[in-house]
Amino acid sequence: MAVERKGIRPVTLGGWIDNLALQHGEAPALFDEDRPVSYAQLARRSRRLAAGLARLGIGQGDRVAVWLPNCSAWIETLLGCGRLGAIVVSLNTRFRAAEIGDILGRSGARALVMSPDFTPIAYREILANVPPAELAAVTTIVTLTKEAMPVLEGRRQASYASLLECGEWDGPAVSPATGCLILTTSGTTKKPKFVLHSQQGLVTHAFDVAAAPGFYGEAGSAGMSIMPLCGAFGLTQTIGALAGGAPTVLMRSFDPEVAAAAIRQRGVTNMAGVDDVFYRLLQTSDDAVPFPELRFVVFGSFNNSPDDFVRAADQRGLLAVGAYGMSEFQGLFSLQPREAGPERRARGGGHPVSAAAIVRVRDPDTGRLLAVDESGELEVAAPSMMLGYFGDPEATAAAFTDDGFLRTGDAGCLRADGSFEFHARMNDALRLGGFLVSPAEIAEMVASHPMVSECQVVGAHGPDGYRAVAFVIAAEGGFAEAAVQEHCRGRLAKFKQPTRILAIDTFPATDGPNGPKVQRNVLRTMAEAALKG
């Protein structure tokens, strides 16, 4: 029997923002490039945007791809689509033609909302390199401009500003259980999976995050979104701040000096980001305690030792707290206690922000549920869980246990105080640039070059942090690393591009019950030696 999803608030995105507008009115909800956007404005603009999208033929169940930096239009589009029952498909601004084309094609997105002038991303050039077949479903391009801007021939072109002039949507209400957001994720498969969330799942988790101790429910709270809204980490903290009535500064791109000034000007009390970002923030000032406004920061450690980071932050008066989350049940799923010592705060995991969430640990070999302090695979049941993988019922079925818990693919253990601790990924997925990336996805792109016969990709620590390293067996005719690097540079996001592409004669392998198996641990050792050398 499936576990009941307790703790769900049956509220739509439209109803949520309308209620927040009644509570907070013209109080600032967001600061978009220093431009305040009030709760009342978000509600009004999302109603108008819904009317404009409906006039373009967008309705319930249609997918609308959003390819924007952090800006109020991102949130407005999510809310506007929510009113229609349409589904936002989140696109990473750092994705290139291969990734954008794959997501647009497989999601069947009918409209694309984009910002053609956002530097340094050449959106129009990237889109021009997407194979036409992958754009077949896209009928409308909406540009974040005052006037419609030609982007692709044969498509209806509309400006975002024009959609806000179509009156206000007053159509029928949708169900809170309606799907509203697709986040892309990548694990051990070649192509990203499409994580579909419901409106009530997003709203419920936003309220739970806002109510977490020391977070956005406390008086005088203010946030700053430095992580991309296209990912669970960045989006969750932003809508959590909205739910708590806390104004949030949106950073379109991270500049430590600009961010430091905004923290002081806006009285930012809470942030979430990766350790590198906070290191760079601390370097902007020689003051012993450069940011007394910050109550605490939630961090993920992708490039450095989490213990070293927490100790360094403590020395500068910055309280850093580990957390846990993933696209399948949203960011900030759990937080370590602020009052804990540095060793515990450096760990992922903690107490779930939802009182209704359940975490358990299972032995992956025996299937036995484990006791406190025994390490196994983390399984989660929570109101913030996804509906499933869009368009992939087989992957959805495989992701859940018979009683409705999500298999995380992460190793961890329970603690005696009711919290849990995350240890590591149980598979070979890479955490690059703050995103989980499939090594097979990178290997496929490297191997598409005619100089490459076969490819394996691993992650390794080097002087510049954790990076992807590719090992290849060269095709006949010779191999040139620079040529293959250039091939990847125009087709993969920068954070996915392998820092080295090394040719070897054969892959180290061992015989197994299903035939030879590549020894990825040996490749990792070789990769780290190459980066250090």
PyMOL commands that set and color helices and strands:
alter all, ss='L'
color gray80, all
select helices_A, chain A and resi 13-24+39-55+72-84+97-107+123-128+132-135+160-163+199-210+232-243+256-266+275-282+306-315+342-345+393-399+439-447+481-489+494-496+520-532
alter helices_A, ss='H'
color red, helices_A
select strands_A, chain A and resi 28-32+35-38+63-67+87-90+111-114+140-143+156-159+179-185+193-198+223-225+248-250+270-274+296-300+320-326+330-335+348-352+358-362+376-381+388-389+406-414+420-425+430-432+435-437+452-462+465-474+500-503+509-512+515-518
alter strands_A, ss='S'
color yellow, strands_A
deselect
rebuild
show_as cartoon
